């Protein structure tokens, strides 16, 4: 994680959030989240986290559970006991032994939300 990716928000173990989350820097989720996450920063999914979300970020580090598709501009890391039930698209994907991954994986350059906005016709 770069120095500019300091954790600037934290959803603790006993929190629940539903909706659309966008942020800069880094956010750590240890609670329950349902919805959509869009960022050019880093998402950290703690071991206690259970997420049902479409994720479009620069980087994601997963130790908890995500049910939904992940589009990462740079990197996806899944560490045991992490679980991903959905498709992954990222140029770099790292999976530890002991993780659960059910879906497809495409290792191509993924376009981040900001890049999509810049290339969209006005």
C-alpha positions in Angstrom: 0.0 0.0 0.0 1.4 3.4 -0.9 1.7 6.2 1.6 -1.2 8.0 -0.2 -3.4 5.0 0.5 -3.6 5.6 4.3 -6.8 4.0 5.7 -9.3 6.9 5.9 -12.4 4.9 6.7 -13.1 1.8 8.7 -16.4 -0.2 9.0 -15.9 -2.3 12.1 -16.9 -5.9 12.8 -20.4 -5.0 14.2 -21.4 -2.6 11.4 -23.7 -3.0 8.5 -23.9 -0.8 5.5 -26.0 -0.9 2.4 -25.6 1.4 -0.6 -22.9 2.9 -2.8 -19.5 3.6 -1.3 -16.9 5.7 -3.1 -13.6 6.8 -1.5 -10.0 7.9 -2.1 -7.1 6.4 -0.3 -7.9 3.1 1.5 -10.9 1.7 3.3 -11.1 -1.3 5.5 -14.3 -3.3 5.9 -14.7 -5.8 8.7 -18.5 -5.8 8.9 -21.3 -6.4 6.5 -21.7 -4.5 3.3 -24.3 -4.8 0.5 -24.2 -2.6 -2.6 -21.5 -1.1 -4.9 -18.0 0.1 -4.2 -16.2 2.4 -6.6 -12.7 3.9 -6.0 -9.3 4.5 -7.4 -7.9 3.5 -4.0 -7.5 0.3 -2.1 -10.2 -1.8 -0.5 -9.2 -4.1 2.4 -11.7 -6.8 3.3 -11.0 -8.1 6.8 -11.5 -11.7 7.9 -14.9 -10.9 9.6 -16.3 -9.1 6.5 -19.2 -10.4 4.5 -19.9 -8.4 1.4 -22.5 -8.7 -1.3 -21.2 -6.1 -3.7 -20.0 -5.1 -7.2 -16.5 -3.8 -6.6 -14.6 -1.5 -9.0 -11.3 -0.3 -7.3 -7.6 0.0 -8.0 -6.6 -2.7 -5.6 -8.4 -5.1 -3.3 -6.9 -7.2 -0.5 -9.4 -9.9 0.7 -9.3 -12.0 3.8 -13.1 -12.1 4.3 -16.0 -13.0 1.9 -17.1 -11.2 -1.3 -20.2 -12.3 -3.3 -20.1 -10.3 -6.5 -17.8 -9.3 -9.4 -14.5 -7.5 -8.8 -12.9 -5.2 -11.4 -9.5 -4.0 -10.2 -7.3 -1.6 -12.2 -4.1 -2.9 -10.6 -4.3 -5.9 -8.3 -6.5 -8.4 -6.5 -5.0 -10.4 -3.5 -7.0 -13.1 -1.8 -5.5 -14.4 1.5 -6.7 -17.4 3.5 -9.4 -17.7 4.8 -10.8 -15.4 2.0 -13.7 -16.4 -0.2 -14.8 -14.9 -3.5 -18.0 -16.0 -5.3 -18.0 -14.0 -8.5 -15.8 -13.0 -11.5 -12.5 -11.2 -11.2 -10.9 -8.9 -13.8 -7.4 -7.5 -13.0 -4.0 -7.4 -14.5 -2.5 -9.0 -11.4 -4.2 -11.7 -9.2 -2.7 -13.4 -6.2 -4.4 -16.3 -4.4 -3.0 -18.0 -1.3 -3.4 -21.7 -0.7 -6.6 -22.3 1.3 -8.8 -19.6 -0.3 -12.2 -20.3 -2.0 -12.7 -18.9 -5.4 -15.8 -19.7 -7.5 -16.1 -17.7 -10.7 -14.0 -16.8 -13.7 -10.8 -14.8 -13.8 -9.6 -12.5 -16.6 -6.1 -11.1 -16.2 -6.3 -8.1 -18.6 -6.0 -4.4 -18.0 -9.1 -3.4 -16.1 -10.3 0.1 -16.5 -11.0 2.0 -13.3 -14.0 4.2 -12.8 -12.0 7.4 -13.3 -10.6 6.0 -16.6 -14.1 5.1 -17.8 -15.3 8.7 -17.0 -12.4 10.2 -18.9 -13.0 8.1 -22.0 -16.8 8.5 -22.0 -18.2 10.8 -24.7 -19.4 14.2 -23.3 
